[in-house]
Amino acid sequence: MQHKLRNPKKGPVRGEFPKEPLENVSAEKVRELLIKNRFDVPRGVMEMGRTAVSGLAECLEYEDVQKCAVETLPRMADSGVDCSSAIPALKRLLKVDNRMMQWKAALALGCIGDASVIPALVECLKSRNDALVEATAWALMRLGFPVVLTLIGRLKDPDPAAQAEAAAALGFIAGTYPKEVASVIVSYINGEEGNGLLMTDSRTGEFFNRLDKVMQKCAKAMENAA
């Protein structure tokens, strides 16, 4: 229904009152559209925007549309749709016995860009699936500057296991994105956080040693790429 809206400068203009927020589309409806367009971009689902996200997340549990669903989520995220509600389902997909699905789930999590996925992605860096490790490194770097900073911070964790996990994660990422990781480390040391490293106690020395090893991996990776 059309209504007249008054613009104080230009007089009456025609328009429509904002619509009520749309309800989430059911998983059954989303699944139906995915099956119909499984060999093409599921435009019908894409056009639904955020209302289809929960349905897509549920569709990750169905083998017949799993691949299409996990490929649609990053496209929606890249178009600006908030797909964070699909994160739990994607994290479960990282653990299935299907390397392709693991790989696609890691890419989707990187596109969604929520920092809450960092621990799950770091865990994937331990995988023997080289494709998954590569996709995970990409996903972590897609999350940007905060990811490397988070891992650098964990190098100072009192727990040796947490330190080792963070160092390994930084090492994997440095092997793929050496310039980016090195840049973040340099900015960290030269920034406000670096002021706390002026103390020359044993813990600070160990922290610098770990950072130095990561920088060495960055240098080696850049040398090999040259």
TORGUKE-412320 format. One record per residue (C-alpha): residue number from 1; residue in three letters; x, y, z. Coordinates in steps of 0.25 Angstrom, whole numbers, plus 5000, padded with zeros to 4 digits. Layout:
+-----+------+------+------+------+
|  nr | rest |    u |    v |    w |
+-----+------+------+------+------+
| NUM |  ALA |    X |    Y |    Z |
...
+-----+------+------+------+------+
This chain:
+-----+------+------+------+------+
|  nr | rest |    u |    v |    w |
+-----+------+------+------+------+
|   1 |  MET | 5000 | 5000 | 5000 |
|   2 |  GLN | 5005 | 5014 | 4996 |
|   3 |  HIS | 5006 | 5025 | 5006 |
|   4 |  LYS | 5010 | 5040 | 5004 |
|   5 |  LEU | 5023 | 5043 | 5012 |
|   6 |  ARG | 5025 | 5058 | 5014 |
|   7 |  ASN | 5039 | 5063 | 5011 |
|   8 |  PRO | 5041 | 5077 | 5018 |
|   9 |  LYS | 5049 | 5083 | 5006 |
|  10 |  LYS | 5042 | 5077 | 4994 |
|  11 |  GLY | 5028 | 5075 | 4999 |
|  12 |  PRO | 5020 | 5062 | 4998 |
|  13 |  VAL | 5027 | 5049 | 4992 |
|  14 |  ARG | 5022 | 5036 | 4990 |
|  15 |  GLY | 5028 | 5023 | 4996 |
|  16 |  GLU | 5025 | 5011 | 5004 |
|  17 |  PHE | 5026 | 5009 | 5019 |
|  18 |  PRO | 5037 | 4999 | 5024 |
|  19 |  LYS | 5033 | 4985 | 5023 |
|  20 |  GLU | 5033 | 4976 | 5036 |
|  21 |  PRO | 5045 | 4968 | 5038 |
|  22 |  LEU | 5044 | 4955 | 5030 |
|  23 |  GLU | 5044 | 4942 | 5037 |
|  24 |  ASN | 5055 | 4931 | 5035 |
|  25 |  VAL | 5052 | 4922 | 5023 |
|  26 |  SER | 5051 | 4908 | 5027 |
|  27 |  ALA | 5062 | 4898 | 5025 |
|  28 |  GLU | 5052 | 4890 | 5016 |
|  29 |  LYS | 5049 | 4901 | 5007 |
|  30 |  VAL | 5064 | 4904 | 5006 |
|  31 |  ARG | 5067 | 4890 | 5003 |
|  32 |  GLU | 5057 | 4889 | 4992 |
|  33 |  LEU | 5063 | 4901 | 4986 |
|  34 |  LEU | 5077 | 4896 | 4987 |
|  35 |  ILE | 5073 | 4883 | 4981 |
|  36 |  LYS | 5066 | 4890 | 4969 |
|  37 |  ASN | 5079 | 4898 | 4967 |
|  38 |  ARG | 5090 | 4889 | 4971 |
|  39 |  PHE | 5098 | 4890 | 4959 |
|  40 |  ASP | 5097 | 4906 | 4958 |
|  41 |  VAL | 5098 | 4918 | 4968 |
|  42 |  PRO | 5085 | 4916 | 4976 |
|  43 |  ARG | 5080 | 4930 | 4973 |
|  44 |  GLY | 5067 | 4928 | 4980 |
|  45 |  VAL | 5074 | 4925 | 4993 |
|  46 |  MET | 5084 | 4937 | 4991 |
|  47 |  GLU | 5072 | 4946 | 4989 |
|  48 |  MET | 5067 | 4942 | 5003 |
|  49 |  GLY | 5079 | 4948 | 5010 |
|  50 |  ARG | 5080 | 4946 | 5025 |
|  51 |  THR | 5066 | 4939 | 5026 |
|  52 |  ALA | 5072 | 4927 | 5019 |
|  53 |  VAL | 5085 | 4926 | 5028 |
|  54 |  SER | 5079 | 4917 | 5038 |
|  55 |  GLY | 5073 | 4908 | 5028 |
|  56 |  LEU | 5086 | 4907 | 5021 |
|  57 |  ALA | 5093 | 4903 | 5034 |
|  58 |  GLU | 5083 | 4892 | 5036 |
|  59 |  CYS | 5085 | 4887 | 5021 |
|  60 |  LEU | 5099 | 4885 | 5025 |
|  61 |  GLU | 5094 | 4872 | 5032 |
|  62 |  TYR | 5088 | 4867 | 5019 |
|  63 |  GLU | 5098 | 4860 | 5010 |
|  64 |  ASP | 5090 | 4862 | 4997 |
|  65 |  VAL | 5091 | 4878 | 4999 |
|  66 |  GLN | 5103 | 4879 | 5008 |
|  67 |  LYS | 5113 | 4883 | 4997 |
|  68 |  CYS | 5103 | 4893 | 4991 |
|  69 |  ALA | 5100 | 4899 | 5005 |
|  70 |  VAL | 5115 | 4900 | 5009 |
|  71 |  GLU | 5118 | 4907 | 4996 |
|  72 |  THR | 5106 | 4917 | 4997 |
|  73 |  LEU | 5110 | 4922 | 5011 |
|  74 |  PRO | 5123 | 4929 | 5007 |
|  75 |  ARG | 5116 | 4935 | 4995 |
|  76 |  MET | 5106 | 4941 | 5004 |
|  77 |  ALA | 5116 | 4946 | 5014 |
|  78 |  ASP | 5124 | 4952 | 5003 |
|  79 |  SER | 5111 | 4960 | 4999 |
|  80 |  GLY | 5110 | 4966 | 5013 |
|  81 |  VAL | 5100 | 4956 | 5019 |
|  82 |  ASP | 5102 | 4953 | 5034 |
|  83 |  CYS | 5105 | 4937 | 5034 |
|  84 |  SER | 5110 | 4936 | 5048 |
|  85 |  SER | 5098 | 4927 | 5052 |
|  86 |  ALA | 5104 | 4917 | 5043 |
|  87 |  ILE | 5117 | 4916 | 5050 |
|  88 |  PRO | 5114 | 4904 | 5060 |
|  89 |  ALA | 5110 | 4896 | 5048 |
|  90 |  LEU | 5122 | 4899 | 5040 |
|  91 |  LYS | 5131 | 4896 | 5052 |
|  92 |  ARG | 5125 | 4882 | 5053 |
|  93 |  LEU | 5127 | 4881 | 5038 |
|  94 |  LEU | 5142 | 4883 | 5040 |
|  95 |  LYS | 5142 | 4869 | 5048 |
|  96 |  VAL | 5135 | 4861 | 5038 |
|  97 |  ASP | 5142 | 4849 | 5030 |
|  98 |  ASN | 5142 | 4857 | 5017 |
|  99 |  ARG | 5154 | 4865 | 5013 |
| 100 |  MET | 5146 | 4873 | 5003 |
| 101 |  MET | 5136 | 4877 | 5013 |
| 102 |  GLN | 5146 | 4881 | 5023 |
| 103 |  TRP | 5153 | 4889 | 5013 |
| 104 |  LYS | 5140 | 4897 | 5009 |
| 105 |  ALA | 5136 | 4899 | 5023 |
| 106 |  ALA | 5150 | 4905 | 5026 |
| 107 |  LEU | 5148 | 4915 | 5014 |
| 108 |  ALA | 5134 | 4918 | 5019 |
| 109 |  LEU | 5138 | 4921 | 5033 |
| 110 |  GLY | 5149 | 4931 | 5027 |
| 111 |  CYS | 5139 | 4938 | 5019 |
| 112 |  ILE | 5129 | 4939 | 5030 |
| 113 |  GLY | 5140 | 4946 | 5038 |
| 114 |  ASP | 5136 | 4944 | 5052 |
| 115 |  ALA | 5148 | 4944 | 5062 |
| 116 |  SER | 5141 | 4933 | 5071 |
| 117 |  VAL | 5145 | 4923 | 5060 |
| 118 |  ILE | 5160 | 4925 | 5063 |
| 119 |  PRO | 5162 | 4913 | 5073 |
| 120 |  ALA | 5155 | 4903 | 5063 |
| 121 |  LEU | 5163 | 4908 | 5051 |
| 122 |  VAL | 5176 | 4907 | 5059 |
| 123 |  GLU | 5173 | 4893 | 5063 |
| 124 |  CYS | 5171 | 4890 | 5048 |
| 125 |  LEU | 5186 | 4894 | 5046 |
| 126 |  LYS | 5190 | 4881 | 5052 |
| 127 |  SER | 5183 | 4873 | 5041 |
| 128 |  ARG | 5190 | 4864 | 5032 |
| 129 |  ASN | 5181 | 4869 | 5021 |
| 130 |  ASP | 5190 | 4879 | 5014 |
| 131 |  ALA | 5178 | 4885 | 5006 |
| 132 |  LEU | 5171 | 4887 | 5020 |
| 133 |  VAL | 5184 | 4894 | 5026 |
| 134 |  GLU | 5185 | 4903 | 5014 |
| 135 |  ALA | 5170 | 4907 | 5014 |
| 136 |  THR | 5171 | 4909 | 5029 |
| 137 |  ALA | 5183 | 4918 | 5028 |
| 138 |  TRP | 5176 | 4926 | 5017 |
| 139 |  ALA | 5164 | 4927 | 5026 |
| 140 |  LEU | 5172 | 4932 | 5038 |
| 141 |  MET | 5178 | 4942 | 5030 |
| 142 |  ARG | 5165 | 4946 | 5024 |
| 143 |  LEU | 5161 | 4949 | 5038 |
| 144 |  GLY | 5172 | 4959 | 5038 |
| 145 |  PHE | 5181 | 4967 | 5047 |
| 146 |  PRO | 5174 | 4962 | 5060 |
| 147 |  VAL | 5177 | 4947 | 5057 |
| 148 |  VAL | 5192 | 4949 | 5057 |
| 149 |  LEU | 5191 | 4958 | 5069 |
| 150 |  THR | 5183 | 4948 | 5077 |
| 151 |  LEU | 5193 | 4937 | 5074 |
| 152 |  ILE | 5205 | 4946 | 5077 |
| 153 |  GLY | 5198 | 4949 | 5091 |
| 154 |  ARG | 5197 | 4934 | 5093 |
| 155 |  LEU | 5212 | 4932 | 5092 |
| 156 |  LYS | 5212 | 4939 | 5106 |
| 157 |  ASP | 5202 | 4929 | 5112 |
| 158 |  PRO | 5207 | 4922 | 5124 |
| 159 |  ASP | 5203 | 4909 | 5119 |
| 160 |  PRO | 5214 | 4903 | 5110 |
| 161 |  ALA | 5204 | 4895 | 5102 |
| 162 |  ALA | 5197 | 4908 | 5098 |
| 163 |  GLN | 5210 | 4914 | 5095 |
| 164 |  ALA | 5214 | 4903 | 5086 |
| 165 |  GLU | 5200 | 4903 | 5079 |
| 166 |  ALA | 5201 | 4918 | 5076 |
| 167 |  ALA | 5215 | 4917 | 5071 |
| 168 |  ALA | 5211 | 4905 | 5062 |
| 169 |  ALA | 5199 | 4913 | 5057 |
| 170 |  LEU | 5208 | 4925 | 5054 |
| 171 |  GLY | 5218 | 4917 | 5047 |
| 172 |  PHE | 5208 | 4910 | 5038 |
| 173 |  ILE | 5202 | 4924 | 5034 |
| 174 |  ALA | 5216 | 4930 | 5032 |
| 175 |  GLY | 5219 | 4919 | 5022 |
| 176 |  THR | 5207 | 4924 | 5013 |
| 177 |  TYR | 5206 | 4939 | 5017 |
| 178 |  PRO | 5221 | 4942 | 5021 |
| 179 |  LYS | 5220 | 4957 | 5018 |
| 180 |  GLU | 5207 | 4959 | 5025 |
| 181 |  VAL | 5211 | 4952 | 5038 |
| 182 |  ALA | 5225 | 4959 | 5038 |
| 183 |  SER | 5218 | 4973 | 5036 |
| 184 |  VAL | 5208 | 4970 | 5048 |
| 185 |  ILE | 5220 | 4965 | 5057 |
| 186 |  VAL | 5228 | 4978 | 5054 |
| 187 |  SER | 5216 | 4987 | 5057 |
| 188 |  TYR | 5214 | 4979 | 5070 |
| 189 |  ILE | 5228 | 4981 | 5075 |
| 190 |  ASN | 5228 | 4996 | 5070 |
| 191 |  GLY | 5214 | 4999 | 5076 |
| 192 |  GLU | 5209 | 5001 | 5090 |
| 193 |  GLU | 5209 | 4986 | 5093 |
| 194 |  GLY | 5224 | 4986 | 5090 |
| 195 |  ASN | 5226 | 4995 | 5102 |
| 196 |  GLY | 5223 | 4984 | 5111 |
| 197 |  LEU | 5235 | 4976 | 5105 |
| 198 |  LEU | 5246 | 4986 | 5110 |
| 199 |  MET | 5247 | 4977 | 5123 |
| 200 |  THR | 5259 | 4968 | 5121 |
| 201 |  ASP | 5254 | 4956 | 5130 |
| 202 |  SER | 5254 | 4941 | 5126 |
| 203 |  ARG | 5239 | 4941 | 5121 |
| 204 |  THR | 5241 | 4953 | 5112 |
| 205 |  GLY | 5254 | 4947 | 5106 |
| 206 |  GLU | 5246 | 4934 | 5103 |
| 207 |  PHE | 5235 | 4941 | 5097 |
| 208 |  PHE | 5245 | 4949 | 5088 |
| 209 |  ASN | 5252 | 4935 | 5084 |
| 210 |  ARG | 5238 | 4930 | 5079 |
| 211 |  LEU | 5235 | 4942 | 5071 |
| 212 |  ASP | 5249 | 4942 | 5065 |
| 213 |  LYS | 5247 | 4927 | 5061 |
| 214 |  VAL | 5234 | 4932 | 5054 |
| 215 |  MET | 5241 | 4943 | 5047 |
| 216 |  GLN | 5252 | 4933 | 5042 |
| 217 |  LYS | 5240 | 4925 | 5036 |
| 218 |  CYS | 5235 | 4938 | 5029 |
| 219 |  ALA | 5249 | 4941 | 5024 |
| 220 |  LYS | 5251 | 4927 | 5019 |
| 221 |  ALA | 5237 | 4926 | 5012 |
| 222 |  MET | 5240 | 4940 | 5005 |
| 223 |  GLU | 5253 | 4935 | 5001 |
| 224 |  ASN | 5247 | 4922 | 4995 |
| 225 |  ALA | 5237 | 4930 | 4987 |
| 226 |  ALA | 5247 | 4940 | 4981 |
+-----+------+------+------+------+
